[in-house]
Amino acid sequence: MDEVRMVRDSYPEPAPPTAREIARAKSLLAGPPRRSRPRLLWGLGGVVAAGAATAVALTLVGGNAPAPPQPTGPVHLDDKALVLAAAEKAEQQPTGVYWHTDVVQGQSFIVRAKTGTYAITGALDEMFGWWGAKSGMGEGHYGRDLPARPVTARDAALWRKAGSPSTFRVWAGDHYDTYTTKAQKWQMDGVNKGTDPHGGGSLVGALGMSVEELQKLPSDSAKLAEMFLSDKTIYKKEHPMGAPAGRTRQVPPAVKLHLAGALAQNPVQPKVRAGLMRAATTQPGIHAIGRDTDPLGRPGVALAADDTASTWTGEYGGPQAARGTYRSRKVIVFDQRTGAMLSEQEELTKPGGPYAEMKPGFIIDYVAYRSAGWTDTKPSPSAELPFR
Amino acid sequence: MTGDPPPHPAERFDEVFDAYFVEIHRYAAKRLGPDAAGDVAAQTFLEAFRQRRRYDPERAGVRTWLYGIATKVVGRHQRAETRALRARARLGPGRGAEEHTERVDARVSAQGLRGELAGAIAALPRGQRDVLLLVALADLSHDEVAAALGISYGTVGSRLSRARTTLRRALGGTNPMLTLEEQHG
């Protein structure tokens, strides 16, 4: 299927601008020239900014005093207990006045060198964003491309055997990409980057929720499961005008796991994060799989969805060796000590197709939360690379 | 360093406005809905006007440059976009309460797909969504998207393929075979 065409066709043709809209836009240009700011030109003042300034004043969750530290747990925990123990820790995390996220995203590619096939992580980038808790406290967004790198120590050995190339030309499913081992400095220019001294307060919401809505979520896992993870509620959200009676849809567990993870990495109250993790463990098709390591090499405990098959058909061309079927599953990893969400990744379960030479557990793509949380002072990104 | 710049929006901005306002408005309307489109298009041209002396014809065509600015402005209305995607799911075919005939069932699954697709697009990371929609809605080439967003050609390709993969995975669940009839009585 051609997703781009599907997307194009799904957007209805809008009405053209009215004469009034055109006239108003033109009249703005006739105004006195303003000093332009060097980076992003944020709020305009007046009409346009009104839309963006519907920022919700955030009530900070000051009331929930952190629970006293508890003695560290028992000697042996089963897989589910490990996740629940992490959830307990999540309840104890403090809140602050600035929310930040530092997100590393990467994708694995196969390099078919004559000296041996190995995998690299490419399309690697890091986005750092911070938001003041209230509108007007400001926000900032940074981004940088990270160097492509061999995935495991074994891949690194094969990469050296191939002469330690600094560029990789790889098949990306529908085209060839070239990635390099060059690092980039933090960028403040460009779309989705820059500083807005007047921002903050909104923007961080998950799936259209405002910060205020996020803050008001219940912490009870049964309620959260009902609100976000049940087939019925997801189906209802897909049919807001009313679903036909007697019908429902089996929502794939991977989608539910993603929904839980997406919410958990937002500025929700720590006990809501804990509740979400508990809620996820009760969903059919989602399992606690015990200890796992995230793509940044951090140990944690993990939940996984039932695996699914994917097939690379060659409909876009590409090497013969990249075609065929493999199975993989979505995994989310939590920090056992703090309950923080570490990563969401797709892990190979049954090698085949493009990943025929890889082992189960191989990470196909990922989003890793290098850090996310509240601070009392304005956060800034670390110059240090997330990988050694 | 450059010497004399070629013809430039700095000198002929009214022509730039006349040539592209409708198109940029259309892009904004598709992404954010009719209510925000006028504001976003106006803001795009105001920012373009302010930056017109810094426009570099070596880097991007005027149209590409405008789409880059429009995408920035849209980015600031991200919540509005998510709302628009949800609204679009609601207004898909099959609207109305009189869902009786079997024919309606086919329409309902189309509506479901549409809702799912809208939801999947809404859930994409901003960077991927911008690339996908510049390709799908503005018909920009990879080169043009790279110039519009100030990212590398490789990043455009990787974001697009990642977005595709995500949509494909998300839509996998809308296979009609997975829509279950629940037992009646």
Interface residues (C-beta under 8 A of the other chain):
Chain A: M1 E3 V4 R5 M6 V7 R8 S10 Y11 P12 P14 A15 P16 P17 T18 E21 I22 R24 A25 K26 L28 L29 P33 R34 S36 L40 L41 W42 L44 V47 V48 G51 A52 T54 Q105 Q107 G122 A123 D125 M127 D145 A172 G173 D174 H175 D177 T178 Y179 D189 G190 V191 N192 S202 L203 G205 L207 G208 S210 K237 E238 H239 P240 M241 G242 A243 P244 G246 R247 T248 R249 Q250 V251 P252 A254 V255 H258 A262 T308 S310 D365 V367
Chain B: F13 F17 F21 V22 H25 R26 A29 K30 P34 A36 A37 G38 D39 V40 A41 A42 Q43 F45 L46 E47 F49 R50 Q51 G68 T71 K72 G75 R76 H77 Q78 R79 A80 T82 R83 R86 R88 A89 R90 R95 G96 A97 E99 V104 D105 V108 Q111 G112 R114 G115 E116 L117 A118 G119 I121 A122 A123 P125 R126 G127 D130 L132 L133 V135 A136 L137 A148 L149 G150 I151 S152 G154 T155 G157 S158 R159 L160 S161 R162 A163 R164 T165 L167 R168 R169 A170 L171 G172 G173 T174 L178 T179 L180 E181 E182 H184
